[in-house]
Amino acid sequence: MSDSIRSLLASLDARVIAQRVGNQHDEARIKFQWDRNTVRDSHEFKEAISRYYIHHLKALGRIDFMPDYLAFALALKALESHLDSGPNSLSVLFRDAHDGTNGGLKAVLDRIANALKVEEIEGHIQDQFRRYADPMSWEDQLELVRQFIRACGPTRLPGIALDKPEQYINNYRQLIRAYVETIQQATAPFRGL
């Protein structure tokens, strides 16, 4: 195993990801206060989601100010990545927050926090791949991807064509998504939610 793949794998260790990315999202989620686990109506649902989204980004030091309408729209966009497909997905979340079912408002806010965390973890991993692979020749990038797949093992990268590492050289997204899904199910950075 080359030094580059060792360095890449070290930067993608679950503890490293937790320290650099995951923990700050968990802290932001934990510190948000809402006086109950339900909302009275759709207006309060929008208010809770907007306030939470703004709180989360402020806690991460990403913003100083954001209008509520923008926060709500961005929170919905983040939620889309965790919604079951279907025309009534958002209405189901509203009903859960309104009735307190399926975890109530807390579960909706947890979904937003998790979506933001996953997005940032994917970005972190993408940055690490670029950091190590971009200066390399195509042949060395191929070897890096091949060694990464081998180091992770076939069970840790579901949906990845193990015999075709060249298809991931110019676009690591599918490879990264498979890796994130695996660590999301099994490791510490995601257990806070």
C-alpha positions in Angstrom: 0.0 0.0 0.0 1.4 3.3 -1.0 2.0 6.3 1.3 -0.7 8.2 -0.6 -3.4 5.7 0.1 -2.3 5.3 3.7 -2.5 9.1 4.1 -5.9 9.2 2.3 -7.3 6.4 4.5 -6.0 8.1 7.6 -7.8 11.3 6.7 -11.0 9.3 6.1 -10.9 7.5 9.5 -14.2 7.8 11.3 -12.5 9.4 14.3 -10.9 12.0 12.1 -14.2 12.7 10.3 -15.9 13.0 13.7 -13.4 15.5 15.0 -13.2 17.6 11.8 -16.8 17.5 10.7 -19.3 15.4 12.6 -19.0 16.6 16.2 -19.7 20.2 15.4 -23.0 19.3 13.7 -24.0 17.2 16.7 -23.2 20.0 19.0 -25.3 22.4 16.9 -28.2 20.0 17.0 -28.0 19.5 20.8 -27.9 23.2 21.6 -31.1 24.1 19.8 -34.1 24.7 22.1 -37.8 24.4 21.2 -40.2 24.4 24.1 -42.1 21.2 22.9 -41.9 18.4 20.4 -44.9 19.6 18.4 -46.0 22.6 16.3 -49.5 24.1 16.4 -49.8 24.8 12.6 -47.9 25.1 9.4 -46.8 28.7 10.2 -45.1 27.4 13.4 -43.7 24.4 11.5 -42.0 26.9 9.1 -40.8 29.0 12.0 -39.3 26.0 13.8 -37.5 24.7 10.8 -36.2 28.2 9.8 -35.0 29.0 13.3 -33.3 25.6 13.6 -31.6 26.0 10.2 -30.3 29.4 11.1 -29.2 28.2 14.5 -27.3 25.3 13.0 -25.4 27.4 10.5 -24.6 30.1 13.1 -23.3 27.4 15.5 -21.0 26.2 12.7 -19.8 29.8 12.1 -21.1 29.7 8.5 -23.5 32.8 8.7 -24.3 35.8 10.8 -27.7 36.5 9.3 -30.1 34.7 7.0 -33.7 35.7 6.2 -36.3 33.2 7.5 -37.8 32.5 4.0 -34.3 31.5 2.7 -33.6 29.4 5.7 -36.9 27.5 5.3 -36.2 26.9 1.6 -32.7 25.7 2.2 -33.9 23.5 5.1 -36.4 21.9 2.8 -33.7 21.3 0.2 -31.6 19.6 2.9 -34.6 17.5 3.9 -35.2 16.4 0.3 -32.2 14.2 0.5 -33.7 12.3 3.4 -37.4 12.2 2.4 -39.1 9.1 1.0 -40.1 9.8 -2.5 -43.7 10.8 -3.1 -45.8 13.8 -3.4 -46.8 13.9 0.3 -43.4 13.5 2.0 -43.3 17.0 3.3 -46.9 16.9 4.5 -46.0 13.6 6.4 -43.2 15.5 8.2 -45.5 18.3 9.0 -48.1 15.9 10.4 -45.5 14.1 12.5 -44.3 17.5 13.9 -47.9 18.6 14.5 -49.1 15.3 16.1 -45.8 14.3 17.8 -45.7 11.0 15.9 -42.6 9.3 14.6 -40.4 11.4 16.8 -42.3 14.6 16.3 -40.5 17.9 15.6 -37.3 16.5 17.1 -37.1 13.9 14.4 -37.7 16.5 11.6 -34.9 18.6 13.0 -32.7 15.6 13.4 -33.2 14.9 9.7 -32.1 18.4 8.8 -29.0 18.1 11.0 -28.1 14.8 9.5 -28.6 16.0 6.0 -26.2 19.0 6.7 -23.7 16.6 8.3 -23.8 14.1 5.5 -23.3 16.9 2.9 -20.3 18.3 4.8 -18.8 14.8 5.3 -19.1 14.1 1.6 -17.4 17.4 0.9 -14.6 16.6 3.3 -14.0 13.2 1.6 -14.2 14.8 -1.8 -11.6 17.3 -0.7 -9.3 14.6 0.6 -9.5 12.6 -2.7 -8.7 15.8 -4.6 -5.9 16.6 -2.3 -4.2 13.3 -2.8 -5.3 12.4 -6.4 -5.2 15.7 -8.3 -1.4 16.0 -8.4 -1.1 12.4 -9.6 -0.9 11.1 -13.1 -3.9 9.2 -14.5 -2.1 5.9 -13.9 -1.3 6.8 -10.3 -4.9 8.0 -9.7 -6.1 4.6 -11.0 -3.9 2.9 -8.6 -5.0 5.1 -5.7 -8.7 4.3 -6.5 -7.9 0.6 -6.9 -6.1 0.6 -3.5 -8.9 2.5 -1.8 -11.5 0.0 -3.1 -9.3 -2.8 -2.0 -8.7 -1.3 1.4 -12.4 -0.7 2.0 -13.3 -4.2 0.8 -16.4 -5.2 -1.3 -18.8 -5.2 1.6 -17.9 -1.6 2.6 -18.7 -0.2 -0.9 -22.1 -1.5 -2.0 -22.9 -0.7 -5.6 -19.3 0.0 -6.6 -17.9 -1.9 -9.6 -14.8 -3.3 -8.0 -13.4 -4.4 -11.3 -13.7 -1.0 -12.9 -11.8 1.5 -10.8 -11.1 3.7 -13.8 -14.8 4.9 -13.9 -14.3 6.7 -10.6 -11.1 8.7 -11.5 -12.8 11.8 -12.9 -15.8 11.6 -10.7 -15.4 10.2 -7.2 -19.0 11.0 -6.2 -20.4 7.5 -6.5 -17.4 6.1 -4.7 -17.7 8.7 -1.9 -21.4 8.2 -1.6 -21.0 4.5 -1.1 -18.3 5.1 1.5 -20.4 7.6 3.3 -23.4 5.3 3.4 -21.3 2.6 4.9 -19.8 4.8 7.6 -23.2 6.4 8.2 -24.5 3.0 9.1 -21.6 1.9 11.2 -19.5 4.6 12.7 -19.4 7.3 15.3 -19.8 10.6 13.3 -23.4 9.7 12.6 -24.4 8.1 16.0 -25.1 11.5 17.6 -28.4 11.8 15.8 
